[in-house]
């Protein structure tokens, strides 16, 4: 089973929450990282799962976030390098 990650970067915290909610409801993915910049005006959420699940989640998340805010980026990375994953897991 190949793993993948999806990054959704939006302007505004509300858009990020709407996008993340849609991502989690659309497919079997789990939140692994949140990055807030400029007091929550630029927010990036990262989810992981199988490639197909992450692709479906990314599409749903971008569409939902675009309804309430400005989507800056939505990217899927299949089979991310272990160093990328170490960067994202900050616990």
C-alpha atoms as one frame of an Amber mdcrd trajectory, in Angstrom:
protein
   0.000   0.000   0.000   1.628   3.225  -1.207   1.379   6.226   1.108   0.864
   9.801  -0.028   0.383  13.247   1.457  -1.765  16.170   0.393  -0.993  19.787
   1.235  -3.813  22.320   1.180  -2.786  25.946   1.690  -5.490  28.572   1.997
  -6.006  32.125   3.095  -8.040  32.254   6.308  -8.512  29.782   9.104 -12.195
  29.210   8.318 -11.354  28.096   4.774  -8.715  25.727   6.165 -11.197  24.168
   8.562 -13.820  23.797   5.823 -11.254  22.213   3.518  -9.943  19.860   6.193
 -13.466  18.787   7.131 -14.214  17.943   3.496 -10.911  16.072   3.157 -11.567
  13.895   6.196 -15.138  13.163   5.128 -14.259  12.379   1.497 -11.660   9.681
   2.119  -9.759   7.678   4.698  -7.032  10.231   5.487  -5.628  11.591   8.718
  -4.322  15.013   9.639  -0.577  15.001  10.319   0.454  18.665  10.285  -0.953
  22.196  10.509   1.022  25.346   9.838  -0.430  28.780  10.615   1.228  31.969
   9.370   0.342  35.606   9.728  -1.998  35.012  12.655  -4.026  32.353  10.875
  -4.439  34.308   7.648  -2.395  31.701   5.770  -2.947  28.109   6.852  -1.535
  24.848   5.498  -2.981  21.463   6.441  -1.323  18.172   5.553  -3.102  14.824
   5.477  -1.791  11.334   4.753  -3.273   8.108   3.454  -3.182   5.912   0.398
  -2.559   7.585  -2.939  -6.157   7.220  -4.121  -7.596   8.404  -0.801  -5.309
  11.420  -0.677  -6.138  12.389  -4.263  -9.874  12.231  -3.513  -9.413  14.159
  -0.267  -7.350  16.867  -1.965  -9.984  17.456  -4.634 -12.790  17.625  -2.078
 -10.802  19.852   0.278  -9.815  22.341  -2.404 -13.387  22.595  -3.671 -14.825
  23.135  -0.180 -12.166  25.663   0.815 -12.650  27.624  -2.416 -16.302  28.188
  -1.514 -15.373  30.170   1.617 -11.855  31.440   0.950  -8.883  31.669  -1.344
  -7.002  28.432  -2.098  -3.308  29.146  -2.642  -2.108  25.582  -3.223  -3.348
  22.022  -3.287  -0.699  19.412  -3.982  -0.493  15.620  -3.711   2.876  13.940
  -3.181   2.903  10.188  -3.709   5.522   8.154  -1.859   7.114  11.125  -0.055
  10.742  10.711   0.986  11.202   9.730   4.676  13.003  13.034   5.338   9.901
  14.920   4.211   7.793  12.908   6.600  10.223  13.569   9.455   9.857  17.286
   8.760   6.065  17.054   8.958   5.817  14.939  12.115   6.696  17.542  14.727
   5.478  15.816  17.905
